[in-house]
């Protein structure tokens, strides 16, 4: 009897399974393969924002090419409003209004040549859905009470009438350069949000609402300069009276900064004029909104010799309104070469043999062996250096200021405590940046007198100042140390624990970094520090340690990290619940957990075979937004409470996914040639047939298995788009690589080849149709690996280093840094200089083994690559050309490390596909592969 029942059940099951398989096959046949045009139309979510009351969410939805939109979603009633071409939305504090930039139409931007159309803005009312549009607007702001809205328009470009144009022979002399560059304000519009009434004020350079929404301060800079000044609008009166704070002909005003509470305004003023090229300094002023008094806090004469208060400055108030932070600048950095305004030099007789005059036009850079920074790095830093300021604090109670930063300690980090800041000096180690990396001495800097106490020397990792300023915690030599500024004592917090606090996966020829500081507990009671998996709480008084994640992370190989629900929050409280992200290292899925300060243990809130990303929490409500994704699921926005009790999906940005053959991702495991356990992601085509072998593209860098549940970004760029390829019959393989210092190329080979063999053994990969693709560091690996194996039928290397001996002393033009540090201490992993290990530099350089390459190779470079010298591609191309090897070199003119111009990105993507189609699928080769493309001018 049982046999009959089982037989019937079996036949029913087989029939049912057959129906499902036929249904799935039919469904798959009905779906389309992705094209490049389809990829261009996919959208991504940018700038997600949740209102302070937790009632509204807004975000921009932008395609890779074309017009986007802003979506505004009402959480309670599910209302949805959209604004075409919107971007970068901002919600007013009462959530009644959403303002956003509105971009010109993509078609108009494509048509425009030099003069691009200007952006506008839109203002949406969430209660009605009504939208007001304003053209040619460059910036906007809400008042904190959400009653007022101010926006600055672009400067009007006046075109002279035909009748007013003068013949060329009657042209007036052009205005002096300074007059041309003189800053002139534009129209500012102040709008009452309740009534919709507006007032317009001309020639406004900048503006700012105070935190109490009583005043709008604005700077006027007009053409004649007569009405220049700092003014305010009184928002408490119906007539909106305007009055000057300071009015000064040809004066300049900058860096408006209101107190965080109340209505006091700090600003800079200079009576010498806006350009500030004659060496004069600005002064720091304070305007009291209550008394309407203006006080000069720091005058130009108060500034120490050799320093000025520059116009380009950053001013901020402390939370308690007792201190103002601003910056000094060395006087010797002023640009003194500009002509004075309106000054005309008399023509001088030309002496062809005046050597001084001749030398004024020389163009030479002197590279000295003992320069702190090499010249290219100095050039790269110059735009920042010439405007760099050094932190100063002004105390309102004592009416004194103290310079906290200077040329010896250039960087000082503000902290909201009233006593100390943290200072950093790389000055003693600047030369070592070339080959070692960044080092700093760390100082505790007094806000009360500017004095400094050195805490630690040659720090190459992180440090943190406690909220009250008493303690400094820093990581050095595999341990976390605590410095007590009150007693002057040091404590090693982690040495007694048998848990490593250094990066356990570190495979670079440098010291293992730490995992970072998770936060501080109120009253400087404790500091929270990460290990690989969990979070430890250390008492600052006793050093006692508590694992507040209860050891569950290390036990289950789950990495817990705190989520900052309030970016402005400076500390945690005893027993406070802390929201955590959770990442399962072995099977790659994510979740949300919670723990408590001072306790031990975690509580699971949400966990799935998905990838989650926390976005934001409402400031005044227990509502948060996050995304959920997988290879097949776009990371749409979800909303929930702090318990994750009823998550609700509120966006559907790419519903067209269902129209296409997509693919599926799974985890595979294998061992390297050295027996090291490895993981990778295998992405099969959407219409995958078991038993059928497929062409495979291997794409890699270092660790990629964590991408198992990630949705691939749908854009046209320098990478193979995974869904695009799996939709078109390819398998994608994303393997992990474990490197060995001194032998990075061989280590990569020993990970890749067994991984590929695993796919062959699984019956997935066609052994004669496997391609390799890498960019930058993995571009190098690609070029090296094909000198060691013939397992790949074709390879594409984007921006590869081919010769480590020449690349070692090359320049990273994007930063101006020499590349030596990269080999001695960083990614290239040689572990010493060219003179210490010449054999390793040769051994790891593909160009020296180009004669062993039998794999067709496509090389891509932008000839303005700022990371890898593009001549590295030329070296490999010429080596293979000389050896009569199959190699094509794509040079994209004017492009950096990754092609940025859309035509070039698309061209490379198409060529990438054509290359693999030919060598992996046997499709006819296009002419550029067969015959090349001769040069015919630009």
Secondary structure, 3 states (H helix, E strand, C coil): CHHHHHHHHHHHHHHHHHHHHHHHHHHHHHCECCCHHHHHHCEEEEEEEECCCCCEEEEEEEECCCCCEEEEEECCCCCEEEEECEEEEEECCCCCEEEEEECCCHHHHHHCCCCCCCCEEEEEECCCCCEEEECCEEEEEECCCCCEEEEEECCCCCCCCHHHCCCHHHCCCCCCHHHHHCCCCEEEEEEECCCCCEEEEEEEEEEEECCCCCEEEEEECCCCCCCCEEEEEECCCCCCCEEEEEECCCCEEEEEEECCCCCEEEEEEECCCCCCCCCCCCEEEEEECCCCCEEEEECHHHCCCCEECCCCCCCEECCCCCEEEEEEEEHHHCCCCCCCCCCCCCCCCCCCCCHHHHHCCCCCCCCCCCCCCCHHHHHHHHHHHCCCCEEEEEECCCCEEEECCCCCCCEEECCCCCCEEEEEECHHHHHHHHCCCCCEEEEEEECCCCCEEEEEEEECCCEEECCCCCEEEEEECCEEEEEECCCCEEEECCCCCCCCCECCCCCCCCCCCECCEEEEEHHHCEEEEECCCCEEEEECCCCCEEECCCCHHHHHCEEEEECCCCCCCCCECCCCEEEEEEEECCCCCEEEEEEECCCCCCEEEEEECCEEEEEEECCCCCEEEEEEECCCCCCEEEEEECCCCCCEECCCCCHHHHHECCCEEEEEEEECCCCCEEEEEEEECCCCCCCCCEEEEEECCCCCHHHCCCCCCCCCCCCCCHHHHHHCCEEEEEECCCCCCCCHHHHHHHHHHHHHHHHHHCCCEEEEEEEEEEECHHHHHHHHHCCCCCCCCEEEEECCCCCHHHHCCCEECCCCEECHHHHHCCCCCCCCCCCCCHHHHHHCCHHHHHHHCCCEEEEEEECCCCCCCCHHHHHHHHHHHHCCCCEEEEEECCCCCCCCCHHHHHHHHHHHHHHHHHHHHCCCCCHHHHCCCCCCCC
